[in-house]
Amino acid sequence: PQSGAPWLITAGALGIIKVLNCHTLKVEKILLGHVNAINELQVHPLDRGILLSASKDRSVRLWSIQTGKCLVVFAGENGHRDEVLSADFHLSGSLMVSSSMDHTVKVWDLSKLEDIISGCHEKTSERRARRSARVVQFPLFSTRKVHGNYVDCVRFFGDLVISKSVEDCIVLWRGRYPEKPKLTRMPNNSVRKLGEYRSKDCDIWYIRFGMDYTQKYLAVGNKKGDIFVWDIDHGRNKPPLKLNAKSHCSAVRQVAFDYAGNHVVGVCDDATIWVWKRNYVDTEINEGEKSKHPSVNEITHKATSESKQPVPDNPKKKARVSRKK
């Protein structure tokens, strides 16, 4: 915002997006348009005033946060046929990827929408403000060849894509994007799989993986409370580093890293947030070379010690000890 105050953007089951001012603690904007639950929100990497939302109503929408207007709706003829679970911007801002319960991953071209995106935050006349959002029905790329089940998390990794399904597997892959969207009935483009990151007990939907800021590490939770961590470049098709807390067995729904990659945060079904801490080491895990990561026991010990409050001493027990002495 122009005031410099940070915004907190929330959405949920009602399909309403609320923009909160963290300084005044008031609702700045309410974005209306979705007719069902919203599963994900993403902010444009270059223009922080543009918001992306993925919904259960089978659509992905592009918004101007400052004006509260819906700019583009991605849905229709070749759009998703079921609930849209995840979406992400390319770092250049020219592409958007989305995934759904219909087992597909779609890439949408935003470069053709510059006439709408540029100047979308400026105040317009009342007549122009009433114009409906543009509907984009044909993605640049669409495929069902990566996963055979719900695709509940997808992210760009440079020009590559990392996506996850309920098959205990995260896949790194590359698609061949045509110059123009095909107007054929639901295309199924070919892909090239570059690597797989396999985990265990991650067969329930709506579990999100996370990457650190430099996109060097990848982490995901499972339904038993474990977190698996990989080095993205060197950990393909290799067993991950496993983090867990002995006293915790609830599903880890989402995992995130801090900016420096020193902490891993897990958000769980039992309304708890767990933090694992490690010393930052710029490691490279090569075949046959011993990893410089801290051991699993060291990380688990730090997690449990930081998550549990110290138990106060029992004064009666101290009294009994003093009498014996």
MARKEZA-997560 format. One record per residue (C-alpha): x, y, z negated; residue number from 1. Coordinates in nm, 4 decimals. Each point is the difference from the previous one (the first is absolute). Layout:
<nodes>
[node [X, Y, Z], NUM]
...
</nodes>
This chain:
<nodes>
[node [0.0000, 0.0000, 0.0000], 1]
[node [0.0982, 0.3638, 0.0405], 2]
[node [0.0195, 0.0455, -0.3784], 3]
[node [0.2740, -0.2642, -0.0246], 4]
[node [-0.1971, -0.2102, -0.2493], 5]
[node [0.0241, -0.3759, 0.0620], 6]
[node [-0.3103, -0.1873, 0.1117], 7]
[node [-0.1241, -0.3372, -0.1194], 8]
[node [-0.2249, -0.1730, 0.2546], 9]
[node [-0.2309, -0.2807, -0.1104], 10]
[node [-0.2635, -0.2214, 0.1622], 11]
[node [-0.1844, -0.3201, -0.0802], 12]
[node [-0.3160, -0.2060, 0.0274], 13]
[node [-0.2327, 0.2929, 0.0784], 14]
[node [0.1921, 0.1016, 0.3122], 15]
[node [0.0583, 0.3535, -0.1317], 16]
[node [0.3455, 0.1604, 0.0136], 17]
[node [0.0764, 0.2560, -0.2713], 18]
[node [0.2944, 0.2405, 0.0045], 19]
[node [0.1026, 0.1045, -0.3526], 20]
[node [0.2177, 0.2991, -0.0890], 21]
[node [0.2513, -0.1246, -0.2581], 22]
[node [0.0527, 0.3508, -0.1451], 23]
[node [-0.3613, 0.1101, -0.0426], 24]
[node [-0.1317, -0.3566, -0.0490], 25]
[node [-0.2898, 0.0821, 0.2314], 26]
[node [-0.1331, -0.1610, 0.3165], 27]
[node [0.1231, 0.2061, 0.2973], 28]
[node [-0.1698, -0.1910, 0.2816], 29]
[node [-0.2442, -0.2841, 0.0523], 30]
[node [0.0315, -0.1838, 0.3322], 31]
[node [-0.3186, -0.1718, 0.1145], 32]
[node [-0.0411, -0.2282, 0.3005], 33]
[node [0.0648, -0.3616, -0.0929], 34]
[node [-0.3097, -0.2071, -0.0762], 35]
[node [0.1734, -0.2722, -0.2007], 36]
[node [0.2980, -0.0623, -0.2300], 37]
[node [0.3412, 0.1487, 0.0835], 38]
[node [0.2926, -0.2415, -0.0235], 39]
[node [0.2994, 0.2224, 0.0727], 40]
[node [0.1142, 0.3620, 0.0300], 41]
[node [0.3162, 0.1241, 0.1736], 42]
[node [0.1366, 0.3518, 0.0519], 43]
[node [0.1548, 0.1039, 0.3321], 44]
[node [0.3844, -0.0076, -0.0210], 45]
[node [0.0451, 0.3354, 0.1778], 46]
[node [-0.3191, 0.1913, -0.0781], 47]
[node [-0.0910, -0.0585, -0.3639], 48]
[node [-0.3398, 0.1550, 0.0565], 49]
[node [-0.1177, -0.2938, 0.2148], 50]
[node [-0.1448, -0.3070, -0.1692], 51]
[node [-0.0664, -0.3521, 0.1278], 52]
[node [-0.2677, -0.2247, -0.1547], 53]
[node [-0.0836, -0.3672, 0.0644], 54]
[node [-0.3449, -0.1229, -0.0944], 55]
[node [-0.2287, -0.2957, -0.0418], 56]
[node [-0.2272, 0.1606, 0.2620], 57]
[node [0.2446, -0.1323, 0.2673], 58]
[node [0.1408, 0.3429, 0.0803], 59]
[node [0.3191, 0.1977, -0.0521], 60]
[node [-0.0373, 0.3778, -0.0291], 61]
[node [0.2328, 0.2965, 0.0338], 62]
[node [-0.0751, 0.3056, -0.2180], 63]
[node [0.1124, 0.3572, -0.0516], 64]
[node [0.0327, 0.0315, -0.3771], 65]
[node [-0.0131, 0.3810, -0.0016], 66]
[node [-0.3200, 0.0313, 0.2019], 67]
[node [-0.1532, -0.3293, -0.1156], 68]
[node [-0.0904, -0.0854, 0.3594], 69]
[node [0.0228, -0.3449, 0.1594], 70]
[node [0.2108, 0.0351, 0.3153], 71]
[node [0.0073, -0.3480, 0.1567], 72]
[node [-0.1828, -0.3303, -0.0538], 73]
[node [0.1781, -0.3161, 0.1169], 74]
[node [-0.2789, -0.2535, 0.0549], 75]
[node [-0.2311, -0.1393, 0.2632], 76]
[node [0.0390, -0.2230, 0.3068], 77]
[node [0.3485, -0.1385, -0.0697], 78]
[node [0.0208, 0.1132, -0.3600], 79]
[node [0.0046, -0.2266, -0.3032], 80]
[node [-0.2848, -0.2505, -0.0323], 81]
[node [0.0184, -0.0277, -0.3775], 82]
[node [0.1152, 0.1924, -0.3069], 83]
[node [0.3162, 0.2062, 0.0553], 84]
[node [0.2360, -0.0791, -0.2867], 85]
[node [0.3178, 0.1967, 0.0710], 86]
[node [0.1467, 0.2749, 0.2210], 87]
[node [0.3245, 0.1914, 0.0371], 88]
[node [0.1621, 0.2837, 0.1972], 89]
[node [0.3140, -0.0349, 0.2082], 90]
[node [0.2728, 0.2323, -0.1313], 91]
[node [-0.0210, 0.2022, 0.3216], 92]
[node [-0.3715, 0.0552, -0.0566], 93]
[node [-0.0746, -0.1124, 0.3559], 94]
[node [-0.1348, -0.3470, -0.0851], 95]
[node [-0.2303, -0.1551, -0.2569], 96]
[node [-0.0362, -0.3688, -0.0877], 97]
[node [-0.2994, -0.1659, -0.1640], 98]
[node [-0.0898, -0.3515, -0.1157], 99]
[node [-0.3240, -0.1705, -0.0858], 100]
[node [-0.1944, -0.2990, -0.1210], 101]
[node [-0.0493, -0.0902, 0.3663], 102]
[node [0.3643, -0.1295, 0.0015], 103]
[node [0.1142, 0.2731, 0.2405], 104]
[node [0.2661, 0.2700, -0.0137], 105]
[node [-0.0600, 0.3029, 0.2227], 106]
[node [0.2294, 0.2878, 0.0974], 107]
[node [-0.1632, 0.3303, 0.0942], 108]
[node [0.1577, 0.2809, 0.2047], 109]
[node [-0.0200, 0.3382, -0.1737], 110]
[node [0.2097, 0.1888, 0.2546], 111]
[node [-0.3081, 0.0396, 0.2221], 112]
[node [-0.1819, 0.1778, -0.2842], 113]
[node [0.2328, 0.2993, -0.0301], 114]
[node [-0.2758, 0.2354, 0.1148], 115]
[node [-0.2018, -0.1014, -0.3051], 116]
[node [0.2789, -0.0322, -0.2567], 117]
[node [0.1794, 0.3247, 0.0830], 118]
[node [-0.1769, 0.2899, -0.1637], 119]
[node [-0.2457, -0.2245, -0.1830], 120]
[node [0.0547, 0.1902, -0.3276], 121]
[node [-0.0894, 0.3414, 0.1429], 122]
[node [-0.3337, 0.1562, -0.0760], 123]
[node [-0.2366, -0.0297, 0.2962], 124]
[node [-0.3334, 0.1430, 0.0951], 125]
[node [-0.3114, -0.1613, -0.1419], 126]
[node [-0.0959, -0.1343, 0.3422], 127]
[node [0.3377, -0.1680, 0.0503], 128]
[node [0.0008, -0.1350, -0.3566], 129]
[node [-0.3205, -0.1909, 0.0743], 130]
[node [0.1628, -0.2009, 0.2770], 131]
[node [0.0032, -0.3703, -0.0761], 132]
[node [0.3223, -0.1948, -0.0351], 133]
[node [0.1526, -0.1619, 0.3056], 134]
[node [-0.0530, -0.3758, 0.0192], 135]
[node [0.2911, -0.2167, 0.1234], 136]
[node [-0.1197, -0.3484, 0.0943], 137]
[node [0.3037, -0.1485, 0.1752], 138]
[node [0.3273, -0.0634, -0.1881], 139]
[node [0.3372, 0.0091, 0.1718], 140]
[node [0.0780, -0.3518, -0.1263], 141]
[node [-0.2023, -0.2783, -0.1623], 142]
[node [0.1013, -0.3510, -0.1026], 143]
[node [-0.1187, -0.3051, -0.1924], 144]
[node [0.3228, -0.1930, 0.0586], 145]
[node [0.1795, 0.1021, -0.3202], 146]
[node [-0.2401, -0.1313, -0.2664], 147]
[node [-0.2868, -0.2463, -0.0165], 148]
[node [-0.1823, 0.1547, -0.2953], 149]
[node [-0.0803, 0.3331, -0.1674], 150]
[node [0.2790, 0.2549, 0.0580], 151]
[node [-0.0132, 0.2036, -0.3207], 152]
[node [0.3182, 0.2093, 0.0263], 153]
[node [0.1893, 0.1494, 0.2952], 154]
[node [0.2871, 0.2509, 0.0258], 155]
[node [0.2292, 0.1387, 0.2668], 156]
[node [0.3684, -0.0920, -0.0414], 157]
[node [0.1588, 0.2399, 0.2438], 158]
[node [-0.1471, -0.1033, 0.3336], 159]
[node [-0.0690, -0.3488, -0.1364], 160]
[node [-0.2983, -0.1101, -0.2084], 161]
[node [-0.0158, -0.1900, -0.3297], 162]
[node [-0.3348, -0.1609, -0.0780], 163]
[node [-0.1354, -0.2366, -0.2636], 164]
[node [-0.2846, -0.2475, -0.0030], 165]
[node [-0.1395, -0.2432, -0.2578], 166]
[node [0.2343, -0.2718, 0.1265], 167]
[node [0.2862, 0.0449, -0.2506], 168]
[node [0.2020, 0.1735, 0.2711], 169]
[node [0.1046, 0.3507, 0.1032], 170]
[node [0.1014, 0.0306, 0.3662], 171]
[node [0.2384, 0.2451, 0.1676], 172]
[node [-0.0888, 0.0304, 0.3681], 173]
[node [0.0117, 0.2111, 0.3117], 174]
[node [-0.2695, 0.0573, 0.2594], 175]
[node [0.0229, 0.1145, 0.3575], 176]
[node [-0.2088, 0.3135, 0.0250], 177]
[node [-0.1465, 0.0802, 0.3430], 178]
[node [0.0191, 0.3545, 0.1330], 179]
[node [-0.3787, 0.0310, -0.0044], 180]
[node [-0.2713, -0.1745, -0.2063], 181]
[node [-0.1592, -0.2917, 0.1828], 182]
[node [-0.3729, 0.0402, 0.0546], 183]
[node [-0.0525, -0.3776, 0.0080], 184]
[node [-0.2142, -0.1761, -0.2564], 185]
[node [0.2058, -0.0441, -0.3198], 186]
[node [0.3572, -0.0587, 0.1270], 187]
[node [0.2315, -0.2389, -0.1838], 188]
[node [0.3504, 0.1321, 0.0673], 189]
[node [0.3127, -0.2094, -0.0447], 190]
[node [0.2464, 0.0546, -0.2851], 191]
[node [0.3494, -0.1081, -0.0922], 192]
[node [0.0491, -0.1142, -0.3587], 193]
[node [0.3371, 0.1091, -0.1394], 194]
[node [-0.0148, -0.1450, -0.3492], 195]
[node [-0.2181, -0.1362, -0.2792], 196]
[node [0.0055, 0.0678, -0.3740], 197]
[node [-0.1700, -0.2887, -0.1770], 198]
[node [-0.1436, 0.0075, -0.3523], 199]
[node [-0.2156, -0.2278, -0.2159], 200]
[node [-0.3506, 0.0328, -0.1470], 201]
[node [-0.0730, 0.3072, 0.2111], 202]
[node [-0.3070, -0.1467, 0.1694], 203]
[node [-0.2613, 0.2462, -0.1288], 204]
[node [-0.0845, 0.3096, 0.2025], 205]
[node [0.0672, 0.3629, -0.0898], 206]
[node [0.3541, -0.0402, -0.1277], 207]
[node [0.2236, 0.2798, 0.1292], 208]
[node [0.3745, -0.0168, 0.0570], 209]
[node [0.2278, 0.2997, -0.0504], 210]
[node [0.3295, 0.1288, 0.1405], 211]
[node [0.2499, 0.2412, -0.1507], 212]
[node [0.0547, 0.3444, 0.1552], 213]
[node [0.2959, -0.1133, 0.2118], 214]
[node [-0.1935, -0.3105, 0.1122], 215]
[node [0.2766, -0.2290, -0.1201], 216]
[node [-0.1972, -0.2072, -0.2516], 217]
[node [-0.3383, -0.1694, 0.0331], 218]
[node [-0.2092, -0.1242, -0.2934], 219]
[node [-0.3393, -0.1656, -0.0469], 220]
[node [-0.1916, -0.1477, -0.2944], 221]
[node [-0.2138, -0.3121, -0.0301], 222]
[node [-0.2992, -0.1295, -0.1945], 223]
[node [0.2170, -0.1438, -0.2813], 224]
[node [0.1690, 0.3274, -0.0953], 225]
[node [0.3280, -0.0536, 0.1863], 226]
[node [0.1727, 0.2523, 0.2267], 227]
[node [0.2232, -0.1063, 0.2897], 228]
[node [0.2740, 0.2331, 0.1305], 229]
[node [0.1919, -0.0279, 0.3271], 230]
[node [0.2783, 0.1908, 0.1700], 231]
[node [-0.1832, 0.0741, 0.3259], 232]
[node [0.3031, -0.0217, 0.2305], 233]
[node [0.1737, -0.2994, -0.1586], 234]
[node [-0.2822, -0.1846, -0.1742], 235]
[node [-0.1953, -0.1260, 0.2985], 236]
[node [-0.1006, -0.3647, -0.0295], 237]
[node [0.1832, -0.0189, -0.3365], 238]
[node [-0.1340, -0.0548, -0.3535], 239]
[node [-0.0782, 0.3294, -0.1783], 240]
[node [0.1066, 0.1342, -0.3364], 241]
[node [-0.2810, -0.0812, -0.2457], 242]
[node [-0.1072, 0.2344, -0.2800], 243]
[node [-0.2457, -0.0960, -0.2698], 244]
[node [-0.0973, 0.0596, -0.3596], 245]
[node [-0.0600, -0.3086, -0.2122], 246]
[node [-0.3003, 0.1507, -0.1805], 247]
[node [-0.1733, 0.1188, 0.3179], 248]
[node [-0.2004, -0.2129, 0.2432], 249]
[node [-0.2435, 0.2406, 0.1681], 250]
[node [0.0011, 0.0672, 0.3754], 251]
[node [0.2331, 0.2781, 0.1161], 252]
[node [-0.2070, 0.1951, 0.2525], 253]
[node [0.2524, 0.2628, 0.1081], 254]
[node [0.3748, 0.0536, -0.0233], 255]
[node [0.1950, 0.3250, 0.0416], 256]
[node [0.3565, 0.1296, -0.0387], 257]
[node [0.1156, 0.3326, -0.1375], 258]
[node [0.1830, 0.2426, 0.2306], 259]
[node [0.3488, -0.1300, -0.0868], 260]
[node [-0.1017, -0.3658, -0.0024], 261]
[node [0.0960, -0.0419, -0.3673], 262]
[node [-0.3432, -0.1114, -0.1198], 263]
[node [-0.2599, -0.2439, 0.1277], 264]
[node [-0.3574, 0.0655, -0.1127], 265]
[node [-0.2767, -0.2607, 0.0050], 266]
[node [-0.3711, 0.0802, -0.0429], 267]
[node [-0.2010, -0.2933, -0.1327], 268]
[node [-0.3571, -0.1255, -0.0233], 269]
[node [-0.0034, 0.0199, -0.3809], 270]
[node [0.0347, 0.3827, 0.0118], 271]
[node [0.3718, -0.0069, -0.0858], 272]
[node [0.2966, 0.1549, 0.1782], 273]
[node [0.3368, -0.1747, -0.0296], 274]
[node [0.3371, 0.1580, 0.0750], 275]
[node [0.3191, -0.1890, 0.0791], 276]
[node [0.3243, 0.1952, -0.0246], 277]
[node [0.3343, -0.0775, 0.1540], 278]
[node [0.3281, 0.1794, 0.0552], 279]
[node [0.0148, 0.1371, 0.3523], 280]
[node [0.2560, -0.1910, 0.2029], 281]
[node [0.0359, 0.0366, 0.3744], 282]
[node [0.0064, -0.3718, 0.0671], 283]
[node [0.0202, -0.2027, 0.3131], 284]
[node [-0.1109, -0.3598, -0.0231], 285]
[node [0.1977, -0.1927, 0.2577], 286]
[node [-0.0133, -0.3709, 0.0603], 287]
[node [0.2435, -0.1760, -0.2309], 288]
[node [0.0658, 0.3142, -0.2029], 289]
[node [-0.1145, 0.0255, -0.3610], 290]
[node [-0.2654, 0.2673, -0.0497], 291]
[node [0.0909, 0.3025, -0.2125], 292]
[node [-0.3580, 0.0358, -0.1189], 293]
[node [-0.0551, -0.0423, -0.3743], 294]
[node [-0.1223, -0.3450, -0.0874], 295]
[node [-0.3675, -0.0815, -0.0427], 296]
[node [0.0435, -0.0453, -0.3751], 297]
[node [0.1547, 0.3457, -0.0372], 298]
[node [-0.2840, 0.1707, 0.1841], 299]
[node [-0.2670, -0.1990, -0.1823], 300]
[node [0.1532, 0.0926, -0.3347], 301]
[node [-0.0039, 0.3696, 0.0904], 302]
[node [-0.3580, -0.0195, 0.1184], 303]
[node [-0.1280, -0.1641, -0.3167], 304]
[node [0.1989, 0.2240, -0.2305], 305]
[node [-0.1294, 0.3176, 0.1665], 306]
[node [-0.3593, -0.1195, 0.0291], 307]
[node [-0.0497, -0.1091, -0.3608], 308]
[node [-0.0121, 0.2336, -0.2953], 309]
[node [0.2313, -0.0831, -0.2945], 310]
[node [-0.1765, -0.1868, -0.2817], 311]
[node [0.0200, 0.1886, -0.3332], 312]
[node [0.1671, -0.1743, -0.2926], 313]
[node [-0.2256, -0.1649, -0.2569], 314]
[node [0.0609, 0.1693, -0.3407], 315]
[node [-0.1218, -0.3066, -0.1926], 316]
[node [0.2515, -0.2177, 0.1789], 317]
[node [0.2785, 0.2418, -0.0965], 318]
[node [-0.1106, -0.0118, -0.3637], 319]
[node [0.0130, -0.3800, -0.0094], 320]
[node [0.3500, 0.0042, 0.1469], 321]
[node [0.1246, 0.2489, -0.2599], 322]
[node [-0.1321, -0.2114, -0.2913], 323]
[node [0.1818, -0.3061, 0.1299], 324]
[node [0.3224, 0.1954, 0.0115], 325]
</nodes>
